[in-house]
Amino acid sequence: MHRRGRSGGPGGGARLNPAALATLGLLAAGIVALILGRWPPELVAFGLLLALVIGHLVPLDQAFSGFGSPAVIAVAAIFVISAGLERTGAAALVSRPLRLLAGRSYLRLVVILMAVTGLLSAFMNNLVAVGVLLPVTMSVAHRRRTSPSLLLPMAYAARFGGNLTLSRPHQSAPGRHPLAAWRGHPPSI
């Protein structure tokens, strides 16, 4: 004989309410739609958002509140800049010197790309540096007939270059005002 737990089911596990089940169902449908690839990912995502709102699973004011976030707007702007660089041919133009410097060596290409990305991200926001170099990197990978595996070293280089906070004071309050942390306390040994 089975002993029932507190939730009434075998083993005492928690039951999902109908809203949670509906949300999981929509999530599964979205994953399947993305895997099938019949619709653009942005259409699938927006469709899921609308389904959540229409199904009263997410309140309308919360559903679209993220679009006003500065981070979302910055990411969208980076995508627009990247697409512009790619479509105008600027990415191909900038990728040519990188390919010439690297020659046939994949390792040299990775090192050069990481150096350029690291230096660029040392003086600007990491997201902007990656956004600017993303189409360049993809162009290099396409022209060399390699996979876009160059993107991972580029991302690491942007992160490491971004740690040079003293060279870009907008990222670090202590870098902006080196003695700000000592206000009221005279420097001593």
C-alpha positions as CSV (number, residue, x, y, z in Angstrom):
1,M,0.0,0.0,0.0
2,H,1.2,3.5,-0.9
3,R,1.6,6.0,1.7
4,R,0.5,9.5,0.5
5,G,2.6,12.5,1.4
6,R,1.3,16.0,2.4
7,S,0.5,17.0,-1.1
8,G,-1.7,14.0,-1.7
9,G,0.4,12.4,-4.4
10,P,2.7,9.4,-4.0
11,G,6.1,10.5,-2.6
12,G,4.8,13.8,-1.2
13,G,5.9,15.8,-4.3
14,A,4.4,19.2,-4.9
15,R,1.7,19.5,-7.6
16,L,2.0,22.2,-10.3
17,N,-0.9,24.6,-10.6
18,P,-2.6,25.1,-14.0
19,A,-0.7,28.4,-14.6
20,A,2.7,26.7,-14.1
21,L,1.6,23.8,-16.4
22,A,0.5,26.3,-19.1
23,T,3.8,28.2,-18.8
24,L,5.8,25.0,-19.1
25,G,3.7,24.0,-22.1
26,L,4.4,27.3,-23.8
27,L,8.1,27.0,-23.0
28,A,8.2,23.5,-24.5
29,A,6.3,24.8,-27.6
30,G,8.8,27.6,-28.0
31,I,11.8,25.3,-27.7
32,V,10.3,23.0,-30.4
33,A,9.6,26.0,-32.6
34,L,13.2,27.2,-32.3
35,I,14.6,23.7,-33.0
36,L,12.4,23.3,-36.1
37,G,13.6,26.7,-37.4
38,R,10.5,27.4,-39.5
39,W,10.0,30.8,-37.9
40,P,12.5,33.5,-37.0
41,P,13.6,33.4,-33.3
42,E,12.3,36.9,-32.6
43,L,8.9,35.9,-33.9
44,V,8.8,32.8,-31.7
45,A,9.9,34.9,-28.6
46,F,7.3,37.6,-29.3
47,G,4.6,35.0,-29.9
48,L,5.4,33.4,-26.6
49,L,5.2,36.7,-24.8
50,L,1.9,37.5,-26.4
51,A,0.6,34.0,-25.5
52,L,1.7,34.6,-21.8
53,V,-0.2,37.9,-21.8
54,I,-3.3,36.6,-23.5
55,G,-3.4,33.6,-21.2
56,H,-3.2,36.0,-18.2
57,L,0.0,34.2,-17.1
58,V,2.0,37.5,-17.0
59,P,0.4,40.9,-16.3
60,L,0.6,43.3,-19.3
61,D,2.6,45.9,-17.4
62,Q,5.3,43.4,-16.5
63,A,5.3,41.7,-20.0
64,F,6.7,44.8,-21.8
65,S,8.5,46.5,-18.9
66,G,11.9,45.0,-20.0
67,F,11.8,46.8,-23.3
68,G,12.4,50.1,-21.4
69,S,15.6,48.8,-19.7
70,P,18.8,50.6,-20.7
71,A,20.5,47.2,-21.1
72,V,18.0,46.0,-23.6
73,I,18.2,49.2,-25.5
74,A,22.0,49.0,-25.6
75,V,22.0,45.4,-26.8
76,A,19.4,46.3,-29.6
77,A,21.6,49.3,-30.6
78,I,24.7,47.0,-30.8
79,F,22.8,44.7,-33.1
80,V,21.9,47.6,-35.3
81,I,25.5,48.8,-35.4
82,S,26.8,45.3,-36.2
83,A,24.3,44.9,-39.0
84,G,25.2,48.2,-40.4
85,L,28.9,47.4,-40.3
86,E,28.2,44.1,-42.1
87,R,25.9,45.4,-44.8
88,T,28.0,48.4,-45.7
89,G,31.1,46.3,-46.2
90,A,33.0,47.9,-43.4
91,A,33.4,44.5,-41.6
92,A,35.0,43.0,-44.7
93,L,37.2,46.0,-45.2
94,V,38.5,45.8,-41.6
95,S,38.8,42.0,-41.7
96,R,41.3,42.1,-44.6
97,P,44.3,43.5,-42.6
98,L,43.6,40.9,-39.9
99,R,43.6,38.1,-42.4
100,L,46.8,39.4,-44.1
101,L,48.6,39.8,-40.7
102,A,47.6,36.3,-39.6
103,G,48.6,34.6,-42.9
104,R,47.6,31.0,-42.9
105,S,48.1,30.5,-39.2
106,Y,44.9,30.0,-37.2
107,L,46.7,30.5,-33.9
108,R,48.2,33.8,-35.1
109,L,44.7,34.9,-36.2
110,V,43.3,34.1,-32.7
111,V,46.1,36.0,-31.0
112,I,45.7,39.1,-33.3
113,L,41.9,39.1,-32.9
114,M,42.2,38.8,-29.1
115,A,44.8,41.6,-29.0
116,V,42.6,43.9,-31.0
117,T,39.5,43.0,-29.0
118,G,41.3,43.4,-25.7
119,L,42.7,46.8,-26.6
120,L,39.4,48.0,-27.9
121,S,37.5,46.9,-24.8
122,A,40.1,48.5,-22.6
123,F,38.8,51.9,-23.8
124,M,35.1,51.2,-24.4
125,N,32.3,49.1,-23.0
126,N,32.8,45.4,-23.6
127,L,29.5,45.0,-25.3
128,V,30.3,47.8,-27.7
129,A,33.7,46.3,-28.5
130,V,32.2,42.8,-29.1
131,G,29.4,44.4,-31.2
132,V,31.8,46.2,-33.4
133,L,34.1,43.3,-33.9
134,L,31.4,40.6,-34.2
135,P,30.8,41.2,-37.9
136,V,34.5,41.5,-38.5
137,T,35.2,38.2,-36.8
138,M,32.4,36.5,-38.7
139,S,33.7,37.9,-42.0
140,V,37.2,36.6,-41.2
141,A,35.8,33.2,-40.3
142,H,33.7,33.1,-43.5
143,R,36.5,34.1,-45.8
144,R,38.9,31.6,-44.2
145,R,36.2,28.9,-44.3
146,T,36.5,28.2,-40.6
147,S,33.8,27.8,-38.0
148,P,32.9,30.9,-36.0
149,S,34.8,29.4,-33.0
150,L,36.8,32.7,-33.1
151,L,33.9,34.3,-31.2
152,L,34.8,32.6,-27.9
153,P,38.4,33.9,-27.7
154,M,37.0,37.3,-28.8
155,A,34.6,37.3,-25.9
156,Y,37.3,36.3,-23.4
157,A,39.6,39.0,-24.7
158,A,36.8,41.6,-24.3
159,R,36.3,40.5,-20.8
160,F,40.0,40.6,-20.0
161,G,40.5,43.9,-21.7
162,G,37.5,45.3,-19.8
163,N,39.4,44.6,-16.6
164,L,41.8,47.5,-17.4
165,T,39.5,49.8,-15.5
166,L,41.9,52.6,-14.9
167,S,42.1,53.2,-18.6
168,R,38.3,53.6,-18.9
169,P,37.1,55.6,-15.9
170,H,33.4,55.4,-16.9
171,Q,33.4,51.8,-15.8
172,S,34.9,52.2,-12.3
173,A,34.1,54.7,-9.7
174,P,37.4,54.2,-7.9
175,G,39.1,54.7,-11.3
176,R,37.2,57.9,-11.8
177,H,38.2,59.3,-8.4
178,P,41.2,57.4,-7.1
179,L,41.1,59.0,-3.7
180,A,37.3,58.9,-3.3
181,A,37.4,55.9,-1.1
182,W,39.7,57.8,1.3
183,R,37.4,60.8,1.9
184,G,37.6,61.8,5.5
185,H,40.6,59.5,6.1
186,P,44.1,60.9,5.2
187,P,46.3,58.5,3.3
188,S,48.7,56.7,5.7
189,I,51.1,53.8,5.8
